[in-house]
Amino acid sequence: MGEGLRILGLQMLVSDNVAENQRSVLRGIQLAKESGADWLVTPEGALSGYRSTFDSREVADAVEGVAAAARDAGVGLMLGTCYKTPDKSRERCYNQVRVYSPDGEYLGYHAKILRCSSLQDPGTGEVAEYAEGALRVFHWGGLCFGVLICNDLWATPGYTTIPNPYLPWHLQQMGAQLIVHAVNTGSDQRYRAFHESSQELWAAALRMPIVCVSAAAQGDGAVNASSGLIGPDGRRVVIAPLQGEQCFVCNITLW
């Protein structure tokens, strides 16, 4: 394509307080506007908190609020949030990234597919709490891109009982030129090398850039997956500081 894409990633603290999270996302939208970014990307669970026990009306109202703010700012939004939708007599909860174009059009969502579960008790944890999503790509301005959520990309040992479907490869087969990776993995540094090398190897294998946005670790902790941009050669082009809330800008040339 030979055209540039500017993305602002917001490494923010993600809490169970929806109003607090919403204020952080709104600040990110303003920062994206001021920096001339086409898109703002937030971490996994950024608005609702990384949980399935939330008030569905409160989160739905907050989603409408930040989507309207992004539209008014002329900024595209990839919003990490858990979200509940009615299904017959009950609600189904999805761990989503909801995608809104810079002109405010809702393009749809990716819901986490490779949900985490205990090896000792398969079928518990995220597998029980969240419904499975379906892989898809998004189109905007001639760009085809895919979104993955956390374990969708790396299938972490000890947390994965579902067979690895190699979702990054399938996104490429579907025409994706870019992968956006929304993450919320905490601060246990034992996993950092695995997380980061998985991203780097997939970027190099697919010859495709990957943008990663992690949730900030609590307290003085450091994230265990660096936020930033991995180039199509597998090298990290942009690396955000590991500690605290951070924002970073990626300028991506699309081939």
C-alpha positions as YAML, in Angstrom:
chain: A
units: angstrom
residues:
- id: 1
  name: MET
  ca: [0.00, 0.00, 0.00]
- id: 2
  name: GLY
  ca: [2.83, 2.39, 0.82]
- id: 3
  name: GLU
  ca: [0.62, 4.49, 3.10]
- id: 4
  name: GLY
  ca: [1.18, 5.41, 6.74]
- id: 5
  name: LEU
  ca: [-0.93, 4.51, 9.75]
- id: 6
  name: ARG
  ca: [-0.57, 6.23, 13.12]
- id: 7
  name: ILE
  ca: [-1.68, 4.36, 16.23]
- id: 8
  name: LEU
  ca: [-1.59, 5.50, 19.84]
- id: 9
  name: GLY
  ca: [-1.42, 2.70, 22.38]
- id: 10
  name: LEU
  ca: [-2.59, 3.33, 25.95]
- id: 11
  name: GLN
  ca: [-0.92, 1.16, 28.60]
- id: 12
  name: MET
  ca: [-3.42, 1.95, 31.36]
- id: 13
  name: LEU
  ca: [-4.28, 0.62, 34.79]
- id: 14
  name: VAL
  ca: [-7.36, -1.59, 34.51]
- id: 15
  name: SER
  ca: [-9.55, -1.76, 37.62]
- id: 16
  name: ASP
  ca: [-13.03, -3.03, 38.48]
- id: 17
  name: ASN
  ca: [-14.23, 0.59, 38.64]
- id: 18
  name: VAL
  ca: [-15.92, 1.24, 35.29]
- id: 19
  name: ALA
  ca: [-16.15, 5.02, 35.78]
- id: 20
  name: GLU
  ca: [-12.44, 5.21, 36.59]
- id: 21
  name: ASN
  ca: [-11.55, 3.10, 33.56]
- id: 22
  name: GLN
  ca: [-13.80, 5.26, 31.38]
- id: 23
  name: ARG
  ca: [-11.95, 8.40, 32.45]
- id: 24
  name: SER
  ca: [-8.65, 6.76, 31.46]
- id: 25
  name: VAL
  ca: [-9.99, 5.81, 28.03]
- id: 26
  name: LEU
  ca: [-11.34, 9.34, 27.51]
- id: 27
  name: ARG
  ca: [-7.89, 10.74, 28.34]
- id: 28
  name: GLY
  ca: [-6.43, 8.33, 25.80]
- id: 29
  name: ILE
  ca: [-8.86, 9.58, 23.14]
- id: 30
  name: GLN
  ca: [-7.77, 13.17, 23.79]
- id: 31
  name: LEU
  ca: [-4.09, 12.18, 23.63]
- id: 32
  name: ALA
  ca: [-4.71, 10.35, 20.35]
- id: 33
  name: LYS
  ca: [-6.41, 13.42, 18.90]
- id: 34
  name: GLU
  ca: [-3.59, 15.72, 20.01]
- id: 35
  name: SER
  ca: [-0.94, 13.41, 18.54]
- id: 36
  name: GLY
  ca: [-2.73, 13.10, 15.20]
- id: 37
  name: ALA
  ca: [-3.28, 9.36, 15.64]
- id: 38
  name: ASP
  ca: [-5.72, 7.53, 13.39]
- id: 39
  name: TRP
  ca: [-6.54, 4.99, 16.11]
- id: 40
  name: LEU
  ca: [-6.42, 4.52, 19.87]
- id: 41
  name: VAL
  ca: [-5.84, 0.97, 21.15]
- id: 42
  name: THR
  ca: [-6.56, -0.01, 24.76]
- id: 43
  name: PRO
  ca: [-5.66, -3.19, 26.70]
- id: 44
  name: GLU
  ca: [-7.77, -6.27, 27.33]
- id: 45
  name: GLY
  ca: [-10.71, -5.50, 29.61]
- id: 46
  name: ALA
  ca: [-9.83, -1.80, 29.70]
- id: 47
  name: LEU
  ca: [-13.35, -0.45, 30.22]
- id: 48
  name: SER
  ca: [-15.21, -3.16, 32.16]
- id: 49
  name: GLY
  ca: [-12.24, -4.51, 34.06]
- id: 50
  name: TYR
  ca: [-10.84, -7.97, 33.35]
- id: 51
  name: ARG
  ca: [-13.82, -9.87, 34.82]
- id: 52
  name: SER
  ca: [-17.19, -11.35, 33.96]
- id: 53
  name: THR
  ca: [-18.97, -10.07, 37.11]
- id: 54
  name: PHE
  ca: [-20.00, -6.54, 36.11]
- id: 55
  name: ASP
  ca: [-23.21, -4.64, 35.57]
- id: 56
  name: SER
  ca: [-24.08, -5.03, 31.90]
- id: 57
  name: ARG
  ca: [-26.04, -1.76, 31.72]
- id: 58
  name: GLU
  ca: [-23.23, 0.25, 33.30]
- id: 59
  name: VAL
  ca: [-20.69, -1.13, 30.84]
- id: 60
  name: ALA
  ca: [-22.99, -0.69, 27.84]
- id: 61
  name: ASP
  ca: [-23.56, 2.97, 28.78]
- id: 62
  name: ALA
  ca: [-19.81, 3.49, 29.21]
- id: 63
  name: VAL
  ca: [-19.15, 1.91, 25.81]
- id: 64
  name: GLU
  ca: [-21.61, 4.33, 24.20]
- id: 65
  name: GLY
  ca: [-19.94, 7.24, 25.96]
- id: 66
  name: VAL
  ca: [-16.38, 6.51, 24.88]
- id: 67
  name: ALA
  ca: [-17.47, 5.56, 21.34]
- id: 68
  name: ALA
  ca: [-19.22, 8.94, 21.01]
- id: 69
  name: ALA
  ca: [-16.15, 10.76, 22.34]
- id: 70
  name: ALA
  ca: [-13.90, 8.97, 19.86]
- id: 71
  name: ARG
  ca: [-16.27, 9.80, 17.01]
- id: 72
  name: ASP
  ca: [-16.34, 13.47, 18.00]
- id: 73
  name: ALA
  ca: [-12.53, 13.50, 18.18]
- id: 74
  name: GLY
  ca: [-12.20, 11.82, 14.78]
- id: 75
  name: VAL
  ca: [-10.17, 8.99, 16.33]
- id: 76
  name: GLY
  ca: [-10.65, 5.30, 15.59]
- id: 77
  name: LEU
  ca: [-11.05, 3.15, 18.69]
- id: 78
  name: MET
  ca: [-10.10, -0.43, 19.46]
- id: 79
  name: LEU
  ca: [-11.69, -0.77, 22.88]
- id: 80
  name: GLY
  ca: [-10.91, -3.67, 25.15]
- id: 81
  name: THR
  ca: [-13.92, -4.52, 27.31]
- id: 82
  name: CYS
  ca: [-15.90, -7.48, 28.52]
- id: 83
  name: TYR
  ca: [-19.47, -7.18, 27.30]
- id: 84
  name: LYS
  ca: [-22.75, -9.03, 27.87]
- id: 85
  name: THR
  ca: [-25.39, -9.66, 25.22]
- id: 86
  name: PRO
  ca: [-28.79, -11.31, 25.64]
- id: 87
  name: ASP
  ca: [-29.13, -14.87, 24.36]
- id: 88
  name: LYS
  ca: [-32.62, -16.35, 24.77]
- id: 89
  name: SER
  ca: [-33.25, -16.47, 28.53]
- id: 90
  name: ARG
  ca: [-29.76, -15.45, 29.70]
- id: 91
  name: GLU
  ca: [-26.83, -13.16, 29.02]
- id: 92
  name: ARG
  ca: [-23.65, -14.34, 27.34]
- id: 93
  name: CYS
  ca: [-20.42, -12.63, 28.36]
- id: 94
  name: TYR
  ca: [-17.65, -12.02, 25.82]
- id: 95
  name: ASN
  ca: [-14.12, -10.73, 26.33]
- id: 96
  name: GLN
  ca: [-14.02, -8.31, 23.40]
- id: 97
  name: VAL
  ca: [-12.14, -5.67, 21.52]
- id: 98
  name: ARG
  ca: [-14.80, -3.45, 19.94]
- id: 99
  name: VAL
  ca: [-13.69, -1.60, 16.80]
- id: 100
  name: TYR
  ca: [-14.93, 1.86, 15.75]
- id: 101
  name: SER
  ca: [-13.60, 3.68, 12.68]
- id: 102
  name: PRO
  ca: [-12.36, 7.30, 12.93]
- id: 103
  name: ASP
  ca: [-15.73, 8.52, 11.60]
- id: 104
  name: GLY
  ca: [-17.54, 6.63, 14.37]
- id: 105
  name: GLU
  ca: [-18.77, 3.62, 12.41]
- id: 106
  name: TYR
  ca: [-18.98, 0.46, 14.52]
- id: 107
  name: LEU
  ca: [-17.07, -2.18, 12.56]
- id: 108
  name: GLY
  ca: [-17.78, -5.07, 14.92]
- id: 109
  name: TYR
  ca: [-15.77, -6.90, 17.56]
- id: 110
  name: HIS
  ca: [-13.28, -9.66, 18.12]
- id: 111
  name: ALA
  ca: [-14.04, -11.84, 21.15]
- id: 112
  name: LYS
  ca: [-11.33, -13.91, 22.78]
- id: 113
  name: ILE
  ca: [-11.17, -17.41, 21.35]
- id: 114
  name: LEU
  ca: [-8.32, -19.16, 23.16]
- id: 115
  name: ARG
  ca: [-9.68, -18.61, 26.66]
- id: 116
  name: CYS
  ca: [-7.60, -19.65, 29.65]
- id: 117
  name: SER
  ca: [-8.31, -22.64, 31.89]
- id: 118
  name: SER
  ca: [-6.47, -24.65, 34.52]
- id: 119
  name: LEU
  ca: [-4.59, -27.78, 33.44]
- id: 120
  name: GLN
  ca: [-5.74, -29.43, 36.68]
- id: 121
  name: ASP
  ca: [-9.39, -28.53, 36.08]
- id: 122
  name: PRO
  ca: [-10.05, -28.03, 32.35]
- id: 123
  name: GLY
  ca: [-13.21, -26.18, 31.44]
- id: 124
  name: THR
  ca: [-13.05, -23.80, 34.39]
- id: 125
  name: GLY
  ca: [-11.90, -20.17, 34.49]
- id: 126
  name: GLU
  ca: [-12.35, -18.18, 31.29]
- id: 127
  name: VAL
  ca: [-13.68, -21.18, 29.39]
- id: 128
  name: ALA
  ca: [-16.66, -21.25, 31.76]
- id: 129
  name: GLU
  ca: [-17.02, -17.48, 32.20]
- id: 130
  name: TYR
  ca: [-16.82, -16.25, 28.59]
- id: 131
  name: ALA
  ca: [-18.42, -17.35, 25.36]
- id: 132
  name: GLU
  ca: [-16.09, -18.18, 22.48]
- id: 133
  name: GLY
  ca: [-15.64, -15.64, 19.71]
- id: 134
  name: ALA
  ca: [-15.14, -16.18, 15.98]
- id: 135
  name: LEU
  ca: [-12.08, -15.06, 14.06]
- id: 136
  name: ARG
  ca: [-12.61, -12.21, 11.62]
- id: 137
  name: VAL
  ca: [-10.80, -9.31, 9.96]
- id: 138
  name: PHE
  ca: [-11.68, -5.62, 9.78]
- id: 139
  name: HIS
  ca: [-11.41, -3.24, 6.84]
- id: 140
  name: TRP
  ca: [-10.72, 0.48, 6.96]
- id: 141
  name: GLY
  ca: [-9.25, 2.84, 4.36]
- id: 142
  name: GLY
  ca: [-7.83, 0.04, 2.24]
- id: 143
  name: LEU
  ca: [-6.31, -1.67, 5.28]
- id: 144
  name: CYS
  ca: [-7.23, -5.20, 6.35]
- id: 145
  name: PHE
  ca: [-6.31, -5.93, 9.96]
- id: 146
  name: GLY
  ca: [-7.00, -8.46, 12.67]
- id: 147
  name: VAL
  ca: [-7.31, -8.23, 16.45]
- id: 148
  name: LEU
  ca: [-6.27, -10.84, 18.99]
- id: 149
  name: ILE
  ca: [-6.72, -10.83, 22.75]
- id: 150
  name: CYS
  ca: [-3.88, -11.97, 24.98]
- id: 151
  name: ASN
  ca: [-3.77, -15.82, 24.97]
- id: 152
  name: ASP
  ca: [-5.18, -15.89, 21.42]
- id: 153
  name: LEU
  ca: [-1.65, -15.24, 20.17]
- id: 154
  name: TRP
  ca: [0.66, -17.16, 22.45]
- id: 155
  name: ALA
  ca: [-1.29, -20.04, 24.09]
- id: 156
  name: THR
  ca: [0.61, -19.80, 27.37]
- id: 157
  name: PRO
  ca: [1.66, -23.15, 28.91]
- id: 158
  name: GLY
  ca: [-0.16, -23.85, 32.16]
- id: 159
  name: TYR
  ca: [-3.18, -21.77, 31.18]
- id: 160
  name: THR
  ca: [-4.29, -23.36, 27.92]
- id: 161
  name: THR
  ca: [-6.35, -26.54, 27.62]
- id: 162
  name: ILE
  ca: [-7.94, -25.73, 24.25]
- id: 163
  name: PRO
  ca: [-5.86, -26.86, 21.22]
- id: 164
  name: ASN
  ca: [-3.82, -23.99, 19.78]
- id: 165
  name: PRO
  ca: [-5.57, -22.86, 16.55]
- id: 166
  name: TYR
  ca: [-2.60, -20.69, 15.38]
- id: 167
  name: LEU
  ca: [-4.84, -17.66, 15.04]
- id: 168
  name: PRO
  ca: [-2.14, -15.23, 13.76]
- id: 169
  name: TRP
  ca: [-1.55, -17.50, 10.74]
- id: 170
  name: HIS
  ca: [-5.28, -17.73, 10.05]
- id: 171
  name: LEU
  ca: [-5.57, -13.94, 10.14]
- id: 172
  name: GLN
  ca: [-2.90, -13.71, 7.46]
- id: 173
  name: GLN
  ca: [-4.77, -16.27, 5.38]
- id: 174
  name: MET
  ca: [-7.85, -14.05, 5.72]
- id: 175
  name: GLY
  ca: [-5.93, -11.10, 4.27]
- id: 176
  name: ALA
  ca: [-4.76, -9.25, 7.39]
- id: 177
  name: GLN
  ca: [-1.82, -6.89, 6.92]
- id: 178
  name: LEU
  ca: [-1.55, -5.94, 10.59]
- id: 179
  name: ILE
  ca: [-2.36, -7.59, 13.93]
- id: 180
  name: VAL
  ca: [-3.39, -5.59, 16.99]
- id: 181
  name: HIS
  ca: [-2.84, -7.47, 20.25]
- id: 182
  name: ALA
  ca: [-4.71, -6.36, 23.41]
- id: 183
  name: VAL
  ca: [-3.14, -7.85, 26.54]
- id: 184
  name: ASN
  ca: [-3.70, -8.07, 30.30]
- id: 185
  name: THR
  ca: [-1.25, -10.56, 31.80]
- id: 186
  name: GLY
  ca: [-0.03, -9.01, 35.06]
- id: 187
  name: SER
  ca: [3.57, -8.75, 36.18]
- id: 188
  name: ASP
  ca: [4.94, -12.29, 36.68]
- id: 189
  name: GLN
  ca: [8.26, -11.93, 34.87]
- id: 190
  name: ARG
  ca: [8.66, -15.68, 34.34]
- id: 191
  name: TYR
  ca: [6.34, -15.31, 31.34]
- id: 192
  name: ARG
  ca: [7.89, -12.24, 29.75]
- id: 193
  name: ALA
  ca: [10.42, -14.01, 27.53]
- id: 194
  name: PHE
  ca: [7.78, -16.43, 26.26]
- id: 195
  name: HIS
  ca: [5.20, -13.72, 25.60]
- id: 196
  name: GLU
  ca: [7.58, -11.41, 23.79]
- id: 197
  name: SER
  ca: [9.37, -14.07, 21.75]
- id: 198
  name: SER
  ca: [5.99, -15.47, 20.67]
- id: 199
  name: GLN
  ca: [5.00, -12.07, 19.28]
- id: 200
  name: GLU
  ca: [8.37, -11.54, 17.62]
- id: 201
  name: LEU
  ca: [8.42, -14.97, 16.00]
- id: 202
  name: TRP
  ca: [4.86, -14.60, 14.68]
- id: 203
  name: ALA
  ca: [5.64, -11.16, 13.26]
- id: 204
  name: ALA
  ca: [8.74, -12.51, 11.52]
- id: 205
  name: ALA
  ca: [7.05, -15.70, 10.30]
- id: 206
  name: LEU
  ca: [4.12, -13.78, 8.81]
- id: 207
  name: ARG
  ca: [6.18, -10.74, 7.71]
- id: 208
  name: MET
  ca: [3.50, -8.68, 9.42]
- id: 209
  name: PRO
  ca: [3.68, -5.89, 12.04]
- id: 210
  name: ILE
  ca: [2.08, -6.50, 15.43]
- id: 211
  name: VAL
  ca: [0.99, -3.70, 17.78]
- id: 212
  name: CYS
  ca: [0.78, -4.81, 21.43]
- id: 213
  name: VAL
  ca: [-0.97, -2.83, 24.18]
- id: 214
  name: SER
  ca: [-0.67, -4.27, 27.68]
- id: 215
  name: ALA
  ca: [-2.56, -3.28, 30.80]
- id: 216
  name: ALA
  ca: [-0.27, -1.52, 33.26]
- id: 217
  name: ALA
  ca: [0.83, -3.65, 36.20]
- id: 218
  name: GLN
  ca: [-0.43, -2.74, 39.64]
- id: 219
  name: GLY
  ca: [1.84, -0.91, 42.10]
- id: 220
  name: ASP
  ca: [5.51, -0.86, 41.17]
- id: 221
  name: GLY
  ca: [5.27, -3.99, 39.03]
- id: 222
  name: ALA
  ca: [6.39, -4.24, 35.42]
- id: 223
  name: VAL
  ca: [4.30, -5.70, 32.62]
- id: 224
  name: ASN
  ca: [5.36, -9.11, 31.32]
- id: 225
  name: ALA
  ca: [4.64, -8.27, 27.68]
- id: 226
  name: SER
  ca: [6.10, -5.00, 26.40]
- id: 227
  name: SER
  ca: [3.67, -2.57, 24.83]
- id: 228
  name: GLY
  ca: [4.78, -1.22, 21.47]
- id: 229
  name: LEU
  ca: [5.34, -2.19, 17.86]
- id: 230
  name: ILE
  ca: [7.03, -5.31, 16.48]
- id: 231
  name: GLY
  ca: [8.08, -4.87, 12.86]
- id: 232
  name: PRO
  ca: [7.61, -7.46, 10.09]
- id: 233
  name: ASP
  ca: [11.20, -8.63, 10.64]
- id: 234
  name: GLY
  ca: [10.36, -9.57, 14.24]
- id: 235
  name: ARG
  ca: [12.34, -6.70, 15.76]
- id: 236
  name: ARG
  ca: [10.79, -4.30, 18.26]
- id: 237
  name: VAL
  ca: [10.55, -0.86, 16.71]
- id: 238
  name: VAL
  ca: [8.71, 0.90, 19.57]
- id: 239
  name: ILE
  ca: [9.00, -0.20, 23.20]
- id: 240
  name: ALA
  ca: [6.99, 1.53, 25.94]
- id: 241
  name: PRO
  ca: [8.36, 1.61, 29.51]
- id: 242
  name: LEU
  ca: [7.43, -1.52, 31.42]
- id: 243
  name: GLN
  ca: [6.18, 0.20, 34.57]
- id: 244
  name: GLY
  ca: [3.16, 2.40, 35.12]
- id: 245
  name: GLU
  ca: [0.67, 4.00, 32.79]
- id: 246
  name: GLN
  ca: [2.23, 4.88, 29.44]
- id: 247
  name: CYS
  ca: [1.19, 5.96, 25.99]
- id: 248
  name: PHE
  ca: [3.17, 5.42, 22.82]
- id: 249
  name: VAL
  ca: [2.76, 6.25, 19.15]
- id: 250
  name: CYS
  ca: [3.44, 3.85, 16.27]
- id: 251
  name: ASN
  ca: [3.91, 5.05, 12.74]
- id: 252
  name: ILE
  ca: [3.41, 2.04, 10.48]
- id: 253
  name: THR
  ca: [4.12, 1.83, 6.77]
- id: 254
  name: LEU
  ca: [1.87, -0.74, 5.13]
- id: 255
  name: TRP
  ca: [3.28, -2.84, 2.31]
...
